[in-house]
Amino acid sequence: MPLFAFEGREPAISPAAWIASTATLVGDVHVEAEASVWYGAVLRADFGTIVVRRGANVQDGTVLHGGADPVTEVGEGATAQSPVPGRRRSHQADQITRHG
């Protein structure tokens, strides 16, 4: 899996998390135990921290970009996924929060 440091910050991944071989994590990304990041996902924390909480998952092809606010978070047990035309938003999307 591609892991890239950015301006001295690098991804921190729990040994109990699962990251797909084609997922890309950049900068200040934290992935907690039992969380997963799936194929083609990009977590780019170059301007703000991204935290994937325990048991959460980031689905295939999803892109998360940490911004100027302190933290972008995928809450415990939540699912982050890219929008699909015609599909209603999952209630789990409400567990993806930005603190600041």
PDB file as gemmi writes it, atoms N, CA and C in Angstrom:
CRYST1    1.000    1.000    1.000  90.00  90.00  90.00 P 1                      
ATOM      1  N   MET A   1       0.838  -1.175   0.000  1.00  0.00           N  
ATOM      2  CA  MET A   1       0.000   0.000   0.000  1.00  0.00           C  
ATOM      3  C   MET A   1       0.879   1.233   0.000  1.00  0.00           C  
ATOM      4  N   PRO A   2       0.530   2.216  -0.794  1.00  0.00           N  
ATOM      5  CA  PRO A   2       1.311   3.450  -0.808  1.00  0.00           C  
ATOM      6  C   PRO A   2       1.030   4.311   0.432  1.00  0.00           C  
ATOM      7  N   LEU A   3       2.075   4.560   1.201  1.00  0.00           N  
ATOM      8  CA  LEU A   3       2.023   5.443   2.363  1.00  0.00           C  
ATOM      9  C   LEU A   3       3.051   6.535   2.129  1.00  0.00           C  
ATOM     10  N   PHE A   4       2.623   7.799   2.237  1.00  0.00           N  
ATOM     11  CA  PHE A   4       3.523   8.904   1.957  1.00  0.00           C  
ATOM     12  C   PHE A   4       3.552   9.897   3.106  1.00  0.00           C  
ATOM     13  N   ALA A   5       4.748  10.271   3.516  1.00  0.00           N  
ATOM     14  CA  ALA A   5       4.897  11.357   4.481  1.00  0.00           C  
ATOM     15  C   ALA A   5       4.693  12.677   3.745  1.00  0.00           C  
ATOM     16  N   PHE A   6       4.214  13.689   4.471  1.00  0.00           N  
ATOM     17  CA  PHE A   6       4.059  15.022   3.915  1.00  0.00           C  
ATOM     18  C   PHE A   6       4.435  16.021   4.996  1.00  0.00           C  
ATOM     19  N   GLU A   7       5.427  16.830   4.714  1.00  0.00           N  
ATOM     20  CA  GLU A   7       5.922  17.842   5.637  1.00  0.00           C  
ATOM     21  C   GLU A   7       6.162  17.267   7.042  1.00  0.00           C  
ATOM     22  N   GLY A   8       6.820  16.115   7.078  1.00  0.00           N  
ATOM     23  CA  GLY A   8       7.212  15.499   8.340  1.00  0.00           C  
ATOM     24  C   GLY A   8       6.141  14.681   9.035  1.00  0.00           C  
ATOM     25  N   ARG A   9       4.939  14.613   8.460  1.00  0.00           N  
ATOM     26  CA  ARG A   9       3.862  13.809   9.058  1.00  0.00           C  
ATOM     27  C   ARG A   9       3.593  12.618   8.161  1.00  0.00           C  
ATOM     28  N   GLU A  10       3.431  11.456   8.814  1.00  0.00           N  
ATOM     29  CA  GLU A  10       3.205  10.247   8.026  1.00  0.00           C  
ATOM     30  C   GLU A  10       2.047   9.449   8.621  1.00  0.00           C  
ATOM     31  N   PRO A  11       1.433   8.590   7.805  1.00  0.00           N  
ATOM     32  CA  PRO A  11       0.301   7.801   8.295  1.00  0.00           C  
ATOM     33  C   PRO A  11       0.681   6.918   9.483  1.00  0.00           C  
ATOM     34  N   ALA A  12      -0.274   6.782  10.421  1.00  0.00           N  
ATOM     35  CA  ALA A  12      -0.134   5.893  11.580  1.00  0.00           C  
ATOM     36  C   ALA A  12      -1.280   4.890  11.509  1.00  0.00           C  
ATOM     37  N   ILE A  13      -0.942   3.621  11.356  1.00  0.00           N  
ATOM     38  CA  ILE A  13      -1.945   2.583  11.140  1.00  0.00           C  
ATOM     39  C   ILE A  13      -1.833   1.529  12.228  1.00  0.00           C  
ATOM     40  N   SER A  14      -2.946   1.220  12.875  1.00  0.00           N  
ATOM     41  CA  SER A  14      -2.969   0.159  13.872  1.00  0.00           C  
ATOM     42  C   SER A  14      -2.637  -1.168  13.197  1.00  0.00           C  
ATOM     43  N   PRO A  15      -1.885  -2.021  13.872  1.00  0.00           N  
ATOM     44  CA  PRO A  15      -1.623  -3.354  13.312  1.00  0.00           C  
ATOM     45  C   PRO A  15      -2.914  -4.172  13.154  1.00  0.00           C  
ATOM     46  N   ALA A  16      -3.974  -3.769  13.851  1.00  0.00           N  
ATOM     47  CA  ALA A  16      -5.248  -4.481  13.777  1.00  0.00           C  
ATOM     48  C   ALA A  16      -6.192  -3.866  12.738  1.00  0.00           C  
ATOM     49  N   ALA A  17      -5.706  -2.930  11.936  1.00  0.00           N  
ATOM     50  CA  ALA A  17      -6.497  -2.350  10.843  1.00  0.00           C  
ATOM     51  C   ALA A  17      -6.146  -3.073   9.547  1.00  0.00           C  
ATOM     52  N   TRP A  18      -7.013  -2.910   8.536  1.00  0.00           N  
ATOM     53  CA  TRP A  18      -6.734  -3.497   7.229  1.00  0.00           C  
ATOM     54  C   TRP A  18      -6.746  -2.399   6.185  1.00  0.00           C  
ATOM     55  N   ILE A  19      -5.664  -2.340   5.393  1.00  0.00           N  
ATOM     56  CA  ILE A  19      -5.532  -1.354   4.318  1.00  0.00           C  
ATOM     57  C   ILE A  19      -5.304  -2.113   3.013  1.00  0.00           C  
ATOM     58  N   ALA A  20      -6.136  -1.844   1.999  1.00  0.00           N  
ATOM     59  CA  ALA A  20      -5.983  -2.507   0.702  1.00  0.00           C  
ATOM     60  C   ALA A  20      -4.675  -2.095   0.039  1.00  0.00           C  
ATOM     61  N   SER A  21      -4.165  -2.967  -0.782  1.00  0.00           N  
ATOM     62  CA  SER A  21      -2.874  -2.724  -1.430  1.00  0.00           C  
ATOM     63  C   SER A  21      -2.887  -1.531  -2.373  1.00  0.00           C  
ATOM     64  N   THR A  22      -4.052  -1.133  -2.870  1.00  0.00           N  
ATOM     65  CA  THR A  22      -4.124  -0.002  -3.801  1.00  0.00           C  
ATOM     66  C   THR A  22      -4.671   1.274  -3.158  1.00  0.00           C  
ATOM     67  N   ALA A  23      -4.886   1.257  -1.857  1.00  0.00           N  
ATOM     68  CA  ALA A  23      -5.296   2.479  -1.153  1.00  0.00           C  
ATOM     69  C   ALA A  23      -4.063   3.368  -0.996  1.00  0.00           C  
ATOM     70  N   THR A  24      -4.264   4.689  -0.978  1.00  0.00           N  
ATOM     71  CA  THR A  24      -3.162   5.641  -0.822  1.00  0.00           C  
ATOM     72  C   THR A  24      -3.435   6.522   0.386  1.00  0.00           C  
ATOM     73  N   LEU A  25      -2.472   6.575   1.308  1.00  0.00           N  
ATOM     74  CA  LEU A  25      -2.588   7.407   2.503  1.00  0.00           C  
ATOM     75  C   LEU A  25      -1.433   8.392   2.507  1.00  0.00           C  
ATOM     76  N   VAL A  26      -1.753   9.675   2.657  1.00  0.00           N  
ATOM     77  CA  VAL A  26      -0.756  10.740   2.583  1.00  0.00           C  
ATOM     78  C   VAL A  26      -0.843  11.615   3.820  1.00  0.00           C  
ATOM     79  N   GLY A  27       0.290  11.828   4.487  1.00  0.00           N  
ATOM     80  CA  GLY A  27       0.358  12.788   5.588  1.00  0.00           C  
ATOM     81  C   GLY A  27      -0.205  12.281   6.888  1.00  0.00           C  
ATOM     82  N   ASP A  28      -0.890  13.167   7.613  1.00  0.00           N  
ATOM     83  CA  ASP A  28      -1.325  12.931   8.985  1.00  0.00           C  
ATOM     84  C   ASP A  28      -2.636  12.137   9.044  1.00  0.00           C  
ATOM     85  N   VAL A  29      -2.563  10.872   8.620  1.00  0.00           N  
ATOM     86  CA  VAL A  29      -3.712   9.963   8.614  1.00  0.00           C  
ATOM     87  C   VAL A  29      -3.544   8.977   9.768  1.00  0.00           C  
ATOM     88  N   HIS A  30      -4.614   8.756  10.536  1.00  0.00           N  
ATOM     89  CA  HIS A  30      -4.609   7.787  11.634  1.00  0.00           C  
ATOM     90  C   HIS A  30      -5.717   6.785  11.382  1.00  0.00           C  
ATOM     91  N   VAL A  31      -5.376   5.497  11.361  1.00  0.00           N  
ATOM     92  CA  VAL A  31      -6.363   4.437  11.161  1.00  0.00           C  
ATOM     93  C   VAL A  31      -6.321   3.548  12.391  1.00  0.00           C  
ATOM     94  N   GLU A  32      -7.451   3.485  13.116  1.00  0.00           N  
ATOM     95  CA  GLU A  32      -7.518   2.745  14.370  1.00  0.00           C  
ATOM     96  C   GLU A  32      -7.803   1.259  14.143  1.00  0.00           C  
ATOM     97  N   ALA A  33      -7.724   0.480  15.221  1.00  0.00           N  
ATOM     98  CA  ALA A  33      -7.934  -0.971  15.193  1.00  0.00           C  
ATOM     99  C   ALA A  33      -9.289  -1.323  14.587  1.00  0.00           C  
ATOM    100  N   GLU A  34      -9.303  -2.410  13.844  1.00  0.00           N  
ATOM    101  CA  GLU A  34     -10.505  -2.977  13.241  1.00  0.00           C  
ATOM    102  C   GLU A  34     -11.132  -2.080  12.175  1.00  0.00           C  
ATOM    103  N   ALA A  35     -10.458  -0.995  11.808  1.00  0.00           N  
ATOM    104  CA  ALA A  35     -10.917  -0.148  10.703  1.00  0.00           C  
ATOM    105  C   ALA A  35     -10.360  -0.714   9.401  1.00  0.00           C  
ATOM    106  N   SER A  36     -10.956  -0.297   8.282  1.00  0.00           N  
ATOM    107  CA  SER A  36     -10.466  -0.757   6.985  1.00  0.00           C  
ATOM    108  C   SER A  36     -10.554   0.372   5.959  1.00  0.00           C  
ATOM    109  N   VAL A  37      -9.600   0.355   5.041  1.00  0.00           N  
ATOM    110  CA  VAL A  37      -9.556   1.305   3.929  1.00  0.00           C  
ATOM    111  C   VAL A  37      -9.435   0.448   2.670  1.00  0.00           C  
ATOM    112  N   TRP A  38     -10.419   0.577   1.774  1.00  0.00           N  
ATOM    113  CA  TRP A  38     -10.550  -0.346   0.659  1.00  0.00           C  
ATOM    114  C   TRP A  38      -9.881   0.159  -0.622  1.00  0.00           C  
ATOM    115  N   TYR A  39      -9.919  -0.693  -1.646  1.00  0.00           N  
ATOM    116  CA  TYR A  39      -9.200  -0.516  -2.902  1.00  0.00           C  
ATOM    117  C   TYR A  39      -9.473   0.831  -3.568  1.00  0.00           C  
ATOM    118  N   GLY A  40      -8.407   1.500  -3.958  1.00  0.00           N  
ATOM    119  CA  GLY A  40      -8.512   2.750  -4.688  1.00  0.00           C  
ATOM    120  C   GLY A  40      -8.875   3.962  -3.842  1.00  0.00           C  
ATOM    121  N   ALA A  41      -9.061   3.785  -2.538  1.00  0.00           N  
ATOM    122  CA  ALA A  41      -9.377   4.928  -1.670  1.00  0.00           C  
ATOM    123  C   ALA A  41      -8.137   5.811  -1.536  1.00  0.00           C  
ATOM    124  N   VAL A  42      -8.364   7.114  -1.399  1.00  0.00           N  
ATOM    125  CA  VAL A  42      -7.275   8.070  -1.190  1.00  0.00           C  
ATOM    126  C   VAL A  42      -7.616   8.899   0.041  1.00  0.00           C  
ATOM    127  N   LEU A  43      -6.720   8.878   1.028  1.00  0.00           N  
ATOM    128  CA  LEU A  43      -6.864   9.693   2.230  1.00  0.00           C  
ATOM    129  C   LEU A  43      -5.695  10.655   2.229  1.00  0.00           C  
ATOM    130  N   ARG A  44      -5.982  11.913   1.927  1.00  0.00           N  
ATOM    131  CA  ARG A  44      -4.942  12.925   1.734  1.00  0.00           C  
ATOM    132  C   ARG A  44      -5.017  13.941   2.864  1.00  0.00           C  
ATOM    133  N   ALA A  45      -4.129  13.781   3.827  1.00  0.00           N  
ATOM    134  CA  ALA A  45      -4.116  14.646   5.013  1.00  0.00           C  
ATOM    135  C   ALA A  45      -2.914  15.571   4.952  1.00  0.00           C  
ATOM    136  N   ASP A  46      -2.879  16.389   3.909  1.00  0.00           N  
ATOM    137  CA  ASP A  46      -1.751  17.298   3.749  1.00  0.00           C  
ATOM    138  C   ASP A  46      -1.999  18.639   4.428  1.00  0.00           C  
ATOM    139  N   PHE A  47      -3.265  19.041   4.597  1.00  0.00           N  
ATOM    140  CA  PHE A  47      -3.580  20.319   5.239  1.00  0.00           C  
ATOM    141  C   PHE A  47      -4.369  20.162   6.529  1.00  0.00           C  
ATOM    142  N   GLY A  48      -4.695  18.946   6.911  1.00  0.00           N  
ATOM    143  CA  GLY A  48      -5.421  18.675   8.142  1.00  0.00           C  
ATOM    144  C   GLY A  48      -5.455  17.185   8.400  1.00  0.00           C  
ATOM    145  N   THR A  49      -5.571  16.811   9.661  1.00  0.00           N  
ATOM    146  CA  THR A  49      -5.558  15.412  10.082  1.00  0.00           C  
ATOM    147  C   THR A  49      -6.829  14.687   9.635  1.00  0.00           C  
ATOM    148  N   ILE A  50      -6.673  13.407   9.269  1.00  0.00           N  
ATOM    149  CA  ILE A  50      -7.790  12.506   9.003  1.00  0.00           C  
ATOM    150  C   ILE A  50      -7.686  11.354   9.990  1.00  0.00           C  
ATOM    151  N   VAL A  51      -8.801  11.050  10.686  1.00  0.00           N  
ATOM    152  CA  VAL A  51      -8.840   9.931  11.625  1.00  0.00           C  
ATOM    153  C   VAL A  51      -9.947   8.980  11.198  1.00  0.00           C  
ATOM    154  N   VAL A  52      -9.598   7.702  11.011  1.00  0.00           N  
ATOM    155  CA  VAL A  52     -10.573   6.652  10.737  1.00  0.00           C  
ATOM    156  C   VAL A  52     -10.685   5.861  12.037  1.00  0.00           C  
ATOM    157  N   ARG A  53     -11.814   6.017  12.732  1.00  0.00           N  
ATOM    158  CA  ARG A  53     -12.001   5.441  14.063  1.00  0.00           C  
ATOM    159  C   ARG A  53     -12.216   3.931  14.029  1.00  0.00           C  
ATOM    160  N   ARG A  54     -12.118   3.327  15.185  1.00  0.00           N  
ATOM    161  CA  ARG A  54     -12.234   1.882  15.379  1.00  0.00           C  
ATOM    162  C   ARG A  54     -13.478   1.329  14.652  1.00  0.00           C  
ATOM    163  N   GLY A  55     -13.247   0.298  13.840  1.00  0.00           N  
ATOM    164  CA  GLY A  55     -14.336  -0.393  13.168  1.00  0.00           C  
ATOM    165  C   GLY A  55     -14.952   0.332  11.988  1.00  0.00           C  
ATOM    166  N   ALA A  56     -14.478   1.540  11.686  1.00  0.00           N  
ATOM    167  CA  ALA A  56     -15.007   2.287  10.535  1.00  0.00           C  
ATOM    168  C   ALA A  56     -14.402   1.726   9.253  1.00  0.00           C  
ATOM    169  N   ASN A  57     -15.035   2.041   8.126  1.00  0.00           N  
ATOM    170  CA  ASN A  57     -14.413   1.648   6.863  1.00  0.00           C  
ATOM    171  C   ASN A  57     -14.610   2.721   5.814  1.00  0.00           C  
ATOM    172  N   VAL A  58     -13.585   2.845   4.987  1.00  0.00           N  
ATOM    173  CA  VAL A  58     -13.582   3.777   3.863  1.00  0.00           C  
ATOM    174  C   VAL A  58     -13.664   2.898   2.618  1.00  0.00           C  
ATOM    175  N   GLN A  59     -14.771   3.026   1.897  1.00  0.00           N  
ATOM    176  CA  GLN A  59     -15.061   2.131   0.783  1.00  0.00           C  
ATOM    177  C   GLN A  59     -14.225   2.423  -0.461  1.00  0.00           C  
ATOM    178  N   ASP A  60     -14.277   1.476  -1.406  1.00  0.00           N  
ATOM    179  CA  ASP A  60     -13.534   1.534  -2.655  1.00  0.00           C  
ATOM    180  C   ASP A  60     -13.710   2.876  -3.368  1.00  0.00           C  
ATOM    181  N   GLY A  61     -12.595   3.478  -3.774  1.00  0.00           N  
ATOM    182  CA  GLY A  61     -12.621   4.684  -4.590  1.00  0.00           C  
ATOM    183  C   GLY A  61     -12.984   5.968  -3.868  1.00  0.00           C  
ATOM    184  N   THR A  62     -13.170   5.922  -2.560  1.00  0.00           N  
ATOM    185  CA  THR A  62     -13.529   7.119  -1.805  1.00  0.00           C  
ATOM    186  C   THR A  62     -12.307   8.018  -1.640  1.00  0.00           C  
ATOM    187  N   VAL A  63     -12.521   9.325  -1.749  1.00  0.00           N  
ATOM    188  CA  VAL A  63     -11.443  10.295  -1.553  1.00  0.00           C  
ATOM    189  C   VAL A  63     -11.800  11.185  -0.372  1.00  0.00           C  
ATOM    190  N   LEU A  64     -10.909  11.246   0.626  1.00  0.00           N  
ATOM    191  CA  LEU A  64     -11.041  12.147   1.765  1.00  0.00           C  
ATOM    192  C   LEU A  64      -9.847  13.081   1.753  1.00  0.00           C  
ATOM    193  N   HIS A  65     -10.125  14.383   1.896  1.00  0.00           N  
ATOM    194  CA  HIS A  65      -9.041  15.371   1.901  1.00  0.00           C  
ATOM    195  C   HIS A  65      -9.168  16.211   3.157  1.00  0.00           C  
ATOM    196  N   GLY A  66      -8.187  16.101   4.049  1.00  0.00           N  
ATOM    197  CA  GLY A  66      -8.186  16.906   5.268  1.00  0.00           C  
ATOM    198  C   GLY A  66      -7.926  18.358   4.919  1.00  0.00           C  
ATOM    199  N   GLY A  67      -8.751  19.245   5.447  1.00  0.00           N  
ATOM    200  CA  GLY A  67      -8.625  20.657   5.116  1.00  0.00           C  
ATOM    201  C   GLY A  67      -7.995  21.460   6.233  1.00  0.00           C  
ATOM    202  N   ALA A  68      -8.252  22.757   6.220  1.00  0.00           N  
ATOM    203  CA  ALA A  68      -7.643  23.672   7.179  1.00  0.00           C  
ATOM    204  C   ALA A  68      -8.177  23.468   8.602  1.00  0.00           C  
ATOM    205  N   ASP A  69      -9.372  22.889   8.735  1.00  0.00           N  
ATOM    206  CA  ASP A  69      -9.897  22.587  10.064  1.00  0.00           C  
ATOM    207  C   ASP A  69      -9.031  21.504  10.699  1.00  0.00           C  
ATOM    208  N   PRO A  70      -9.014  21.425  12.025  1.00  0.00           N  
ATOM    209  CA  PRO A  70      -8.079  20.504  12.666  1.00  0.00           C  
ATOM    210  C   PRO A  70      -8.244  19.025  12.318  1.00  0.00           C  
ATOM    211  N   VAL A  71      -9.500  18.497  12.263  1.00  0.00           N  
ATOM    212  CA  VAL A  71      -9.653  17.052  12.086  1.00  0.00           C  
ATOM    213  C   VAL A  71     -10.832  16.724  11.170  1.00  0.00           C  
ATOM    214  N   THR A  72     -10.597  15.789  10.241  1.00  0.00           N  
ATOM    215  CA  THR A  72     -11.666  15.154   9.488  1.00  0.00           C  
ATOM    216  C   THR A  72     -11.742  13.739  10.035  1.00  0.00           C  
ATOM    217  N   GLU A  73     -12.932  13.299  10.444  1.00  0.00           N  
ATOM    218  CA  GLU A  73     -13.060  12.029  11.164  1.00  0.00           C  
ATOM    219  C   GLU A  73     -14.145  11.159  10.552  1.00  0.00           C  
ATOM    220  N   VAL A  74     -13.828   9.863  10.388  1.00  0.00           N  
ATOM    221  CA  VAL A  74     -14.827   8.856  10.053  1.00  0.00           C  
ATOM    222  C   VAL A  74     -15.111   8.160  11.377  1.00  0.00           C  
ATOM    223  N   GLY A  75     -16.317   8.367  11.916  1.00  0.00           N  
ATOM    224  CA  GLY A  75     -16.654   7.921  13.265  1.00  0.00           C  
ATOM    225  C   GLY A  75     -16.634   6.418  13.443  1.00  0.00           C  
ATOM    226  N   GLU A  76     -16.570   6.001  14.691  1.00  0.00           N  
ATOM    227  CA  GLU A  76     -16.514   4.583  15.043  1.00  0.00           C  
ATOM    228  C   GLU A  76     -17.666   3.825  14.386  1.00  0.00           C  
ATOM    229  N   GLY A  77     -17.313   2.784  13.641  1.00  0.00           N  
ATOM    230  CA  GLY A  77     -18.303   1.941  12.984  1.00  0.00           C  
ATOM    231  C   GLY A  77     -18.947   2.532  11.742  1.00  0.00           C  
ATOM    232  N   ALA A  78     -18.570   3.748  11.342  1.00  0.00           N  
ATOM    233  CA  ALA A  78     -19.184   4.408  10.188  1.00  0.00           C  
ATOM    234  C   ALA A  78     -18.612   3.881   8.874  1.00  0.00           C  
ATOM    235  N   THR A  79     -19.327   4.152   7.794  1.00  0.00           N  
ATOM    236  CA  THR A  79     -18.879   3.806   6.453  1.00  0.00           C  
ATOM    237  C   THR A  79     -18.785   5.083   5.634  1.00  0.00           C  
ATOM    238  N   ALA A  80     -17.633   5.329   5.030  1.00  0.00           N  
ATOM    239  CA  ALA A  80     -17.465   6.452   4.108  1.00  0.00           C  
ATOM    240  C   ALA A  80     -17.424   5.875   2.705  1.00  0.00           C  
ATOM    241  N   GLN A  81     -18.226   6.452   1.808  1.00  0.00           N  
ATOM    242  CA  GLN A  81     -18.209   5.972   0.427  1.00  0.00           C  
ATOM    243  C   GLN A  81     -18.448   7.124  -0.520  1.00  0.00           C  
ATOM    244  N   SER A  82     -17.943   6.957  -1.743  1.00  0.00           N  
ATOM    245  CA  SER A  82     -18.176   7.965  -2.772  1.00  0.00           C  
ATOM    246  C   SER A  82     -19.638   7.925  -3.169  1.00  0.00           C  
ATOM    247  N   PRO A  83     -20.217   9.091  -3.514  1.00  0.00           N  
ATOM    248  CA  PRO A  83     -21.619   9.095  -3.926  1.00  0.00           C  
ATOM    249  C   PRO A  83     -21.809   8.336  -5.232  1.00  0.00           C  
ATOM    250  N   VAL A  84     -22.926   7.640  -5.315  1.00  0.00           N  
ATOM    251  CA  VAL A  84     -23.291   6.918  -6.527  1.00  0.00           C  
ATOM    252  C   VAL A  84     -24.594   7.530  -7.033  1.00  0.00           C  
ATOM    253  N   PRO A  85     -24.632   7.981  -8.296  1.00  0.00           N  
ATOM    254  CA  PRO A  85     -25.860   8.590  -8.813  1.00  0.00           C  
ATOM    255  C   PRO A  85     -27.063   7.673  -8.611  1.00  0.00           C  
ATOM    256  N   GLY A  86     -28.140   8.250  -8.101  1.00  0.00           N  
ATOM    257  CA  GLY A  86     -29.365   7.492  -7.910  1.00  0.00           C  
ATOM    258  C   GLY A  86     -29.457   6.773  -6.579  1.00  0.00           C  
ATOM    259  N   ARG A  87     -28.382   6.719  -5.819  1.00  0.00           N  
ATOM    260  CA  ARG A  87     -28.401   6.040  -4.527  1.00  0.00           C  
ATOM    261  C   ARG A  87     -28.660   7.058  -3.426  1.00  0.00           C  
ATOM    262  N   ARG A  88     -29.517   6.721  -2.505  1.00  0.00           N  
ATOM    263  CA  ARG A  88     -29.778   7.595  -1.374  1.00  0.00           C  
ATOM    264  C   ARG A  88     -28.606   7.553  -0.422  1.00  0.00           C  
ATOM    265  N   ARG A  89     -28.376   8.650   0.258  1.00  0.00           N  
ATOM    266  CA  ARG A  89     -27.275   8.746   1.200  1.00  0.00           C  
ATOM    267  C   ARG A  89     -27.532   7.845   2.398  1.00  0.00           C  
ATOM    268  N   SER A  90     -26.516   7.129   2.816  1.00  0.00           N  
ATOM    269  CA  SER A  90     -26.615   6.268   3.983  1.00  0.00           C  
ATOM    270  C   SER A  90     -26.646   7.107   5.254  1.00  0.00           C  
ATOM    271  N   HIS A  91     -27.392   6.644   6.251  1.00  0.00           N  
ATOM    272  CA  HIS A  91     -27.390   7.337   7.541  1.00  0.00           C  
ATOM    273  C   HIS A  91     -25.994   7.320   8.160  1.00  0.00           C  
ATOM    274  N   GLN A  92     -25.183   6.359   7.754  1.00  0.00           N  
ATOM    275  CA  GLN A  92     -23.835   6.283   8.306  1.00  0.00           C  
ATOM    276  C   GLN A  92     -22.982   7.457   7.867  1.00  0.00           C  
ATOM    277  N   ALA A  93     -23.334   8.100   6.764  1.00  0.00           N  
ATOM    278  CA  ALA A  93     -22.569   9.267   6.309  1.00  0.00           C  
ATOM    279  C   ALA A  93     -22.615  10.383   7.346  1.00  0.00           C  
ATOM    280  N   ASP A  94     -23.646  10.388   8.177  1.00  0.00           N  
ATOM    281  CA  ASP A  94     -23.753  11.406   9.215  1.00  0.00           C  
ATOM    282  C   ASP A  94     -22.683  11.245  10.295  1.00  0.00           C  
ATOM    283  N   GLN A  95     -22.025  10.102  10.323  1.00  0.00           N  
ATOM    284  CA  GLN A  95     -20.982   9.861  11.306  1.00  0.00           C  
ATOM    285  C   GLN A  95     -19.614  10.332  10.820  1.00  0.00           C  
ATOM    286  N   ILE A  96     -19.564  10.907   9.640  1.00  0.00           N  
ATOM    287  CA  ILE A  96     -18.322  11.470   9.128  1.00  0.00           C  
ATOM    288  C   ILE A  96     -18.366  12.948   9.485  1.00  0.00           C  
ATOM    289  N   THR A  97     -17.476  13.366  10.352  1.00  0.00           N  
ATOM    290  CA  THR A  97     -17.541  14.730  10.867  1.00  0.00           C  
ATOM    291  C   THR A  97     -16.238  15.460  10.664  1.00  0.00           C  
ATOM    292  N   ARG A  98     -16.365  16.743  10.713  1.00  0.00           N  
ATOM    293  CA  ARG A  98     -15.207  17.621  10.617  1.00  0.00           C  
ATOM    294  C   ARG A  98     -15.229  18.511  11.837  1.00  0.00           C  
ATOM    295  N   HIS A  99     -14.155  18.505  12.591  1.00  0.00           N  
ATOM    296  CA  HIS A  99     -14.088  19.293  13.821  1.00  0.00           C  
ATOM    297  C   HIS A  99     -13.288  20.565  13.543  1.00  0.00           C  
ATOM    298  N   GLY A 100     -13.706  21.657  14.146  1.00  0.00           N  
ATOM    299  CA  GLY A 100     -12.912  22.854  13.946  1.00  0.00           C  
ATOM    300  C   GLY A 100     -13.557  24.106  14.455  1.00  0.00           C  
TER     301      GLY A 100                                                      
END                                                                             
